[in-house]
Amino acid sequence: MASKISDPPRPLPTATTRTPAAKAPQPSETNKVKTPDLKWNKDCFEPGNAQPLPLPKPPVSLPLPLPKPPSQLPTDPKPLPLPQLPTDPKPLPTDPKPLPLPQLPTDPKPLPLPQLPTDPKPLPTDPKPLPLPQLPTDPKPLPTDPQLPTDPKPLPTDPQLPTDPKPLPLPEPGPVEPTPEPKPEPSITDSDPMTHIAYLASDELQGRDSPSAGLDAASAYVQAHVEKYGLVGPNSNNAENPFQQKFDVFSFVGKPETSATGDAGEHDHAAHKEFGHQLFQEGFYLEDGMPRETLEMLNKKYESTMKAEGQPLAPARSGDLRSVEELRALATASGQAVNTMALLPGTGPHKDEVIVVMAHLDHVGTDRRGNVHNGADDNASGSAVLMAAVPELAEAQKRGELDRSILFIWTGAEEKGLVGSQYFVDHPIPGLSTEQISGVVNVDMVGRWDDQRLSVVDTDRRGQANYFRDVVDQANAQLADPFDRINRDINVYRDRQDGAVFGRKGEDVLFLFEGLSNPKGGGDLIPEYHEPEDDIDLILRDNGGEKPRRVKDLMVNVIELAANRTTAKE
């Protein structure tokens, strides 16, 4: 404001060089009186302070500034003359640093200062002028110098001061360390089935027989992948590892089938060119308390096996059924196999319902000549498609786009005769029984032929189409490059794949398969089926790895549509 004063003399000269009586009538010159010698800025002054008339010095300790008449002090809403007090060295000696006084007017509303003139003796009578009384009351000029850290209270005003231990609770919200969940952003390699086929079909896993160390290694690989993306282990019956469901595998004494080499060994599989297996065809599980329906099937299996080999039957000790204990005595134990599972919880009103998505993780191991059957197509391809879908579906769940939950199952001992899937159905996970299942998608052998054909089974055991027929057509239409041919030419395989176990329980099942030799439908299986030549290089030769990638994209669409569909009851 000093620059706006029309009076040629500079406002910086001392108050003695100015004639307050002559400049009293002009409010503009009052600004000149305010600016003398002090370092106050123009914003601290008001034009109302026009005439600094001499005052009867009310306070003895304020000789120079208080001579101004108190009558003029009320005229100024902001008694800036009080800030002139620091110009007198006498009052300031009480405060070693006069700077706090200029900081007092920095308060956007220095209301206590205008109230001082209302009382003829503002300093003693009015308690509101806190800035002045605070200086003597506190021997430490903490209020006058806010930078001093001696007072613990101003610490919140300075976030850099770590002296207050209370800020430490701020990291305590770190229990939201579920935030590590977002750290796995979907990577290109994790979302590419070929990445996982390369490992699952490697010689390192020795054909992933059930049971074997190779299958265990494959299970650990799958578990590490799903945990990375925040999926949970649902098997509360296995406190040691809720991602696994273990079971013992048995076969009946003798040679139920002839192996590819002409000899039957402990882990040899039957030579066959027909896709899949019948239930308990080459092996089974035994466990106390197993359902009577399953026990009846095993009794029939025992009788047919002994009859085929011309062996006498061991009669049941009581009744018409041999007990679990009796069958165990008649069987040969192969070891322990494993189902690997992971749950992606839904976020909608139907989150207690689950869509089961499955693929068998095992294959046939090695033959007696030492040849490794890597099973790249059968069924590293289907297992890899499930793994590659996990990152994308986990992102959809975070966006709240999955109404129902998704239960992934990589079954063991499928090559023995759908053993792992039957064990799961007979031993439901708490909260994930068949009553909670709203559909099953099984993926088996989806790596070979060209990348424009696919075969599906979307009918029940009576041949009636289930809800997956419309879902598959919609999912295919959503692709940027839809499959040219969705063939429905493999109904003969409906009961020879893991989904059949759920179909017998009345569930709607979709089976995804690579197709047969005729692109338009029908024909033969790949010539390398259950042969050592079933390696990843044949997938690359047929379609460059695009077939598994496209099946993954189709399956993700199918799962999202099934998880969010509305039923006729709603």
Secondary structure in CASP SS format (residue, H / E / C, confidence):
PFRMAT SS
TARGET T0000
AUTHOR 0000-0000-0000
METHOD secondary structure of the structure
MODEL  1
M C 1.00
A H 1.00
S H 1.00
K H 1.00
I C 1.00
S C 1.00
D C 1.00
P C 1.00
P C 1.00
R C 1.00
P C 1.00
L C 1.00
P C 1.00
T C 1.00
A H 1.00
T H 1.00
T H 1.00
R C 1.00
T C 1.00
P C 1.00
A C 1.00
A C 1.00
K C 1.00
A C 1.00
P C 1.00
Q C 1.00
P H 1.00
S H 1.00
E H 1.00
T H 1.00
N H 1.00
K H 1.00
V H 1.00
K H 1.00
T C 1.00
P C 1.00
D C 1.00
L C 1.00
K C 1.00
W C 1.00
N C 1.00
K H 1.00
D H 1.00
C H 1.00
F C 1.00
E C 1.00
P C 1.00
G C 1.00
N C 1.00
A C 1.00
Q C 1.00
P C 1.00
L C 1.00
P C 1.00
L C 1.00
P C 1.00
K C 1.00
P C 1.00
P C 1.00
V C 1.00
S C 1.00
L C 1.00
P C 1.00
L C 1.00
P C 1.00
L C 1.00
P C 1.00
K C 1.00
P C 1.00
P C 1.00
S C 1.00
Q H 1.00
L H 1.00
P H 1.00
T H 1.00
D C 1.00
P C 1.00
K C 1.00
P C 1.00
L C 1.00
P C 1.00
L H 1.00
P H 1.00
Q H 1.00
L H 1.00
P H 1.00
T H 1.00
D C 1.00
P C 1.00
K C 1.00
P C 1.00
L H 1.00
P H 1.00
T H 1.00
D C 1.00
P C 1.00
K C 1.00
P C 1.00
L C 1.00
P H 1.00
L H 1.00
P H 1.00
Q H 1.00
L H 1.00
P H 1.00
T H 1.00
D C 1.00
P C 1.00
K C 1.00
P C 1.00
L C 1.00
P H 1.00
L H 1.00
P H 1.00
Q H 1.00
L H 1.00
P H 1.00
T H 1.00
D C 1.00
P C 1.00
K C 1.00
P H 1.00
L H 1.00
P H 1.00
T H 1.00
D C 1.00
P C 1.00
K C 1.00
P C 1.00
L C 1.00
P H 1.00
L H 1.00
P H 1.00
Q H 1.00
L H 1.00
P H 1.00
T H 1.00
D C 1.00
P C 1.00
K C 1.00
P C 1.00
L C 1.00
P C 1.00
T C 1.00
D C 1.00
P C 1.00
Q C 1.00
L C 1.00
P C 1.00
T C 1.00
D C 1.00
P C 1.00
K C 1.00
P C 1.00
L H 1.00
P H 1.00
T H 1.00
D C 1.00
P C 1.00
Q C 1.00
L C 1.00
P C 1.00
T C 1.00
D C 1.00
P C 1.00
K C 1.00
P C 1.00
L C 1.00
P C 1.00
L C 1.00
P C 1.00
E C 1.00
P C 1.00
G H 1.00
P H 1.00
V H 1.00
E C 1.00
P C 1.00
T C 1.00
P C 1.00
E C 1.00
P C 1.00
K C 1.00
P C 1.00
E C 1.00
P C 1.00
S C 1.00
I C 1.00
T C 1.00
D C 1.00
S C 1.00
D C 1.00
P H 1.00
M H 1.00
T H 1.00
H H 1.00
I H 1.00
A H 1.00
Y H 1.00
L H 1.00
A C 1.00
S C 1.00
D H 1.00
E H 1.00
L H 1.00
Q C 1.00
G C 1.00
R C 1.00
D C 1.00
S C 1.00
P C 1.00
S C 1.00
A H 1.00
G H 1.00
L H 1.00
D H 1.00
A H 1.00
A H 1.00
S H 1.00
A H 1.00
Y H 1.00
V H 1.00
Q H 1.00
A H 1.00
H H 1.00
V H 1.00
E H 1.00
K H 1.00
Y C 1.00
G C 1.00
L C 1.00
V E 1.00
G C 1.00
P C 1.00
N C 1.00
S C 1.00
N C 1.00
N C 1.00
A C 1.00
E C 1.00
N C 1.00
P C 1.00
F C 1.00
Q E 1.00
Q E 1.00
K E 1.00
F E 1.00
D E 1.00
V E 1.00
F E 1.00
S E 1.00
F E 1.00
V C 1.00
G C 1.00
K C 1.00
P C 1.00
E C 1.00
T C 1.00
S E 1.00
A C 1.00
T C 1.00
G C 1.00
D C 1.00
A C 1.00
G C 1.00
E C 1.00
H C 1.00
D C 1.00
H C 1.00
A E 1.00
A C 1.00
H C 1.00
K C 1.00
E C 1.00
F C 1.00
G C 1.00
H C 1.00
Q C 1.00
L C 1.00
F C 1.00
Q C 1.00
E C 1.00
G C 1.00
F E 1.00
Y C 1.00
L C 1.00
E C 1.00
D C 1.00
G C 1.00
M C 1.00
P C 1.00
R H 1.00
E H 1.00
T H 1.00
L H 1.00
E H 1.00
M H 1.00
L H 1.00
N H 1.00
K H 1.00
K H 1.00
Y H 1.00
E H 1.00
S H 1.00
T H 1.00
M H 1.00
K H 1.00
A H 1.00
E H 1.00
G C 1.00
Q C 1.00
P C 1.00
L C 1.00
A C 1.00
P C 1.00
A C 1.00
R C 1.00
S C 1.00
G C 1.00
D C 1.00
L C 1.00
R C 1.00
S C 1.00
V H 1.00
E H 1.00
E H 1.00
L H 1.00
R H 1.00
A H 1.00
L H 1.00
A E 1.00
T E 1.00
A E 1.00
S E 1.00
G E 1.00
Q E 1.00
A E 1.00
V E 1.00
N E 1.00
T E 1.00
M E 1.00
A E 1.00
L E 1.00
L E 1.00
P C 1.00
G C 1.00
T C 1.00
G C 1.00
P C 1.00
H C 1.00
K C 1.00
D C 1.00
E C 1.00
V E 1.00
I E 1.00
V E 1.00
V E 1.00
M E 1.00
A E 1.00
H E 1.00
L C 1.00
D C 1.00
H C 1.00
V C 1.00
G C 1.00
T E 1.00
D C 1.00
R C 1.00
R C 1.00
G C 1.00
N C 1.00
V E 1.00
H C 1.00
N C 1.00
G C 1.00
A H 1.00
D H 1.00
D H 1.00
N H 1.00
A H 1.00
S H 1.00
G H 1.00
S H 1.00
A H 1.00
V H 1.00
L H 1.00
M H 1.00
A H 1.00
A H 1.00
V H 1.00
P H 1.00
E H 1.00
L H 1.00
A H 1.00
E H 1.00
A H 1.00
Q H 1.00
K H 1.00
R C 1.00
G C 1.00
E C 1.00
L C 1.00
D C 1.00
R C 1.00
S E 1.00
I E 1.00
L E 1.00
F E 1.00
I E 1.00
W E 1.00
T E 1.00
G C 1.00
A C 1.00
E H 1.00
E H 1.00
K H 1.00
G C 1.00
L C 1.00
V H 1.00
G H 1.00
S H 1.00
Q H 1.00
Y H 1.00
F H 1.00
V H 1.00
D H 1.00
H C 1.00
P C 1.00
I E 1.00
P C 1.00
G C 1.00
L E 1.00
S C 1.00
T H 1.00
E H 1.00
Q H 1.00
I E 1.00
S E 1.00
G E 1.00
V E 1.00
V E 1.00
N E 1.00
V E 1.00
D C 1.00
M C 1.00
V C 1.00
G C 1.00
R C 1.00
W C 1.00
D C 1.00
D C 1.00
Q C 1.00
R E 1.00
L E 1.00
S E 1.00
V E 1.00
V E 1.00
D C 1.00
T E 1.00
D C 1.00
R C 1.00
R C 1.00
G C 1.00
Q C 1.00
A E 1.00
N C 1.00
Y C 1.00
F H 1.00
R H 1.00
D H 1.00
V H 1.00
V H 1.00
D H 1.00
Q H 1.00
A H 1.00
N H 1.00
A H 1.00
Q C 1.00
L C 1.00
A C 1.00
D C 1.00
P C 1.00
F C 1.00
D C 1.00
R E 1.00
I E 1.00
N E 1.00
R C 1.00
D C 1.00
I C 1.00
N H 1.00
V H 1.00
Y H 1.00
R H 1.00
D H 1.00
R H 1.00
Q C 1.00
D C 1.00
G H 1.00
A H 1.00
V H 1.00
F H 1.00
G H 1.00
R C 1.00
K C 1.00
G C 1.00
E C 1.00
D C 1.00
V E 1.00
L E 1.00
F E 1.00
L E 1.00
F E 1.00
E C 1.00
G C 1.00
L C 1.00
S C 1.00
N C 1.00
P C 1.00
K C 1.00
G C 1.00
G C 1.00
G C 1.00
D C 1.00
L C 1.00
I C 1.00
P C 1.00
E C 1.00
Y C 1.00
H C 1.00
E C 1.00
P C 1.00
E C 1.00
D C 1.00
D C 1.00
I H 1.00
D H 1.00
L H 1.00
I H 1.00
L H 1.00
R H 1.00
D H 1.00
N H 1.00
G C 1.00
G C 1.00
E H 1.00
K H 1.00
P H 1.00
R H 1.00
R H 1.00
V H 1.00
K H 1.00
D H 1.00
L H 1.00
M H 1.00
V H 1.00
N H 1.00
V H 1.00
I H 1.00
E H 1.00
L H 1.00
A H 1.00
A H 1.00
N H 1.00
R C 1.00
T C 1.00
T C 1.00
A C 1.00
K C 1.00
E C 1.00
END
